[in-house]
Amino acid sequence: MRLAIHHDTTYRYAERVRASIQYLRLTPQNSARQRVLDWQLDLPESARAQRDGHGNILHVLTLDEPHQAIVIGAHGQVEIDESCESESDPVSPLPYLRCTGLTTADAALREFAAQVCGARRDRAALIELMAALHRRMPFSPGVTEVETTAAEAFALGLGVCQDHTHVFLACARSLGIPARYVSGYLCTAGSPQLASHAWAEVWIDGAWYSFDVTNQLTRPERHIKLAVGLDYLDACPVRGMRRGGQEQMHAQVQSAPLLQNQLPSQEQ
């Protein structure tokens, strides 16, 4: 599958902001499952590019002059190998056993994971865990916040993709299985819209396997990965700080199938 993506994020402020810093993880990378044919960020100022501690491409956008709006654009073309089920990685997965404030498993989460998986630590057990979690926590937008923890969302019994992912990570790590948060886009079949999305990757059988709890998918055939981390705060596409002003954010993501004759030239 080849997709052309256009993602715009607009921040508007009730009053002029004196200064702001935006941390952007909006650039996908090549992997066994996805190939970036072309990608570009459209920013109000040049941004410094670097790698963060998880290997993501991070752009730091600093605006020192007063401003009342910021428009951040990301667009490009990505090819997805729909048959690829896993991705290898020479870097140790052990750091992804660590819990964070958003992914710490309380007694209820540990008991839930143990009841579903027992002594099993294979992919089949984790697929069962994903299905059980989906039944236990139906998708329900607007009932949680960005700061909602895995334990809080599980106790509530409702949540969105971020909550599903945090709870799944907490369960997997409580079983001694490395697991990480993934942010990116999900292509909905038959629709020109891409959704910003979150899912989990778990290290089993020497590779990273995907688990999309919200959509009950174990093969990321419609997913474009942007960043990974221990939780949402590590991997969110746009995260910033500002001095002054109340903000309103609007994001829009569009996609279109990329035909063969629309592919960018590979010649130099």
C-alpha positions in Angstrom: 0.0 0.0 0.0 1.3 3.4 -1.0 -0.1 6.5 0.6 0.3 10.3 0.2 -0.2 12.0 3.6 -0.8 15.6 4.5 -1.0 16.4 8.3 -1.6 20.0 9.5 -1.6 21.0 13.2 -2.7 24.5 14.1 -2.3 26.2 17.5 -4.2 29.4 18.1 -3.9 31.5 21.2 -6.4 33.9 22.8 -3.4 36.3 23.6 0.0 36.6 22.0 2.4 34.0 23.4 5.8 35.5 24.3 7.8 32.3 23.3 7.2 28.6 22.7 9.1 25.4 22.1 7.6 22.5 20.1 9.0 19.0 20.2 8.0 17.3 16.9 8.1 13.6 16.3 6.4 13.8 12.9 9.0 12.1 10.7 8.6 8.4 9.9 11.6 6.2 9.3 12.4 3.4 6.9 12.0 -0.1 8.4 11.2 -3.6 7.2 7.5 -2.7 7.2 7.5 0.9 5.8 9.5 2.8 3.2 9.5 6.6 3.2 9.4 7.7 -0.4 9.3 11.4 0.4 8.7 13.5 3.5 8.8 17.1 4.5 8.0 19.4 7.4 6.5 22.9 6.8 7.4 25.0 9.8 7.3 28.7 10.6 11.0 28.7 11.5 13.8 26.2 10.9 14.0 23.5 13.5 17.0 21.6 14.9 16.9 17.9 14.0 18.3 15.2 16.3 17.6 11.7 17.6 16.0 11.2 20.9 16.7 8.4 23.4 14.4 6.0 21.6 15.9 6.6 18.2 13.0 8.7 16.9 13.7 11.7 14.6 13.0 14.7 16.8 12.8 18.3 15.5 12.9 21.1 18.1 11.1 24.2 17.0 11.9 27.3 19.0 9.9 30.5 18.5 11.4 33.4 20.5 9.2 36.2 19.0 5.6 36.9 20.2 3.0 35.0 18.2 -0.7 34.2 18.2 -0.7 31.1 16.0 1.5 28.2 14.9 0.9 26.1 11.9 2.9 22.8 11.7 2.7 20.8 8.5 4.0 17.3 7.6 3.5 15.7 4.3 5.0 13.0 2.1 4.6 9.5 0.7 5.0 6.2 2.4 4.9 2.6 1.2 3.7 -0.1 3.6 4.5 -3.8 3.2 1.2 -5.3 4.3 2.7 -8.8 4.6 5.3 -7.8 7.2 4.3 -9.1 10.7 7.3 -8.1 12.7 10.4 -5.9 12.8 13.8 -6.9 14.1 16.1 -4.5 16.0 19.7 -4.8 17.1 19.1 -2.6 20.1 18.2 -4.3 23.4 14.5 -4.4 24.2 15.1 -4.5 28.0 14.6 -0.8 28.6 11.0 -1.3 27.6 10.4 -3.4 30.7 10.4 -0.1 32.7 7.2 1.3 34.0 6.3 5.0 33.9 3.7 7.1 35.8 1.3 6.4 32.9 2.0 2.7 32.6 2.4 1.3 36.1 0.4 -1.8 36.7 -1.6 -1.8 40.0 -2.9 -5.0 41.6 -6.0 -5.1 39.4 -3.9 -4.9 36.2 -1.4 -7.5 37.4 -4.2 -9.9 38.3 -6.0 -9.3 35.0 -2.9 -10.1 33.0 -2.1 -13.2 35.1 -5.6 -14.5 34.7 -5.6 -14.2 30.9 -2.1 -15.4 30.2 -1.2 -17.7 33.1 2.3 -19.0 32.6 2.2 -18.4 28.8 4.4 -15.6 27.4 3.9 -16.3 23.6 2.1 -14.3 20.9 -1.1 -16.3 21.2 -1.4 -15.4 24.9 -0.9 -11.7 24.1 -3.5 -11.9 21.4 -5.9 -13.3 24.0 -4.9 -10.5 26.4 -5.6 -7.9 23.7 -9.1 -9.4 23.0 -9.9 -9.6 26.7 -8.8 -6.0 27.3 -11.0 -4.8 24.4 -14.0 -6.5 25.9 -13.1 -5.1 29.3 -12.5 -1.5 28.0 -14.8 -0.5 25.1 -13.6 2.4 23.0 -15.2 5.6 24.3 -13.9 9.0 23.4 -14.1 12.0 25.8 -14.0 10.0 29.1 -10.3 10.2 29.7 -7.6 12.9 29.6 -4.0 12.9 28.3 -2.8 12.5 31.9 -5.1 9.5 32.6 -3.0 6.5 33.8 -3.3 2.9 32.8 -4.7 2.0 36.2 -7.3 4.8 36.1 -8.5 3.9 32.6 -8.7 0.2 33.5 -10.7 1.0 36.6 -13.0 3.2 34.6 -13.5 0.4 32.0 -13.5 2.9 29.1 -11.0 4.7 27.0 -9.4 5.6 23.6 -6.4 4.2 21.8 -3.9 5.9 24.1 -5.6 4.3 27.1 -5.8 0.9 25.4 -2.1 1.1 24.6 -1.1 2.2 28.1 -3.1 -0.6 29.8 -1.7 -3.2 27.4 1.9 -2.0 28.0 1.3 -2.2 31.8 0.0 -5.8 31.5 2.8 -7.0 29.2 5.5 -5.5 31.4 3.9 -7.0 34.5 4.4 -10.3 32.8 8.1 -9.6 32.2 7.6 -8.9 28.5 9.2 -5.7 26.9 6.6 -3.5 25.4 6.6 0.0 23.9 4.2 2.7 22.9 3.9 3.6 19.2 2.4 6.8 17.7 1.5 7.2 14.1 -1.4 7.1 11.6 -4.1 4.6 10.8 -5.5 4.4 7.3 -9.3 3.7 7.4 -10.4 1.5 4.5 -12.5 3.3 2.0 -11.8 6.7 3.5 -9.4 9.5 2.5 -8.9 10.4 6.1 -6.0 9.1 8.2 -6.4 9.1 12.0 -3.6 9.9 14.4 -3.4 6.7 16.3 -1.5 4.7 19.0 -0.8 1.0 19.4 1.7 -1.3 21.2 4.7 -3.3 20.1 5.9 -6.2 22.1 9.2 -8.0 22.0 8.6 -11.8 21.5 10.5 -14.4 19.5 13.3 -12.0 18.9 11.3 -9.3 17.1 8.8 -6.5 17.7 5.2 -7.5 17.0 2.3 -5.0 16.9 -0.9 -5.1 18.9 -3.6 -2.6 18.1 -6.1 -3.1 20.9 -8.6 -0.5 19.7 -9.0 -2.2 16.3 -8.1 -5.7 17.3 -5.3 -5.9 14.8 -2.0 -7.8 15.1 -0.6 -7.0 11.7 0.0 -3.3 11.1 -1.0 -3.3 7.5 -2.7 0.0 7.6 -0.4 1.8 10.1 2.3 4.3 9.5 4.7 4.5 12.5 6.1 7.9 13.5 7.7 7.3 16.9 8.1 4.8 19.8 8.6 5.3 23.6 7.8 4.1 27.0 4.5 5.9 26.9 2.5 8.7 25.2 4.8 11.4 26.5 7.8 9.8 24.9 6.2 9.3 21.5 3.5 11.9 21.0 3.9 13.6 17.5 3.7 17.2 18.9 4.5 18.3 22.4 5.3 21.8 23.5 5.7 24.5 26.1 4.8 28.1 26.0 4.9 31.3 28.0 1.5 32.9 28.2 -1.8 32.4 26.3 -4.6 29.9 26.3 -4.3 27.5 23.4 -6.7 25.9 21.0 -5.4 23.1 18.8 -6.8 21.8 15.6 -5.3 18.8 13.6 -6.3 17.4 10.2 -4.8 14.4 8.5 -5.6 13.5 4.9 -4.4 10.7 2.7 -4.8 9.4 -0.8 -3.7 6.2 -2.6 -0.4 6.7 -4.4 -0.5 5.3 -7.9 2.6 3.8 -9.5 3.1 6.7 -12.0 3.0 9.1 -9.0 6.0 7.7 -7.3 8.9 10.0 -6.9 11.9 9.4 -9.1 14.7 7.3 -7.4 17.3 8.8 -9.8 19.8 11.2 -8.4 
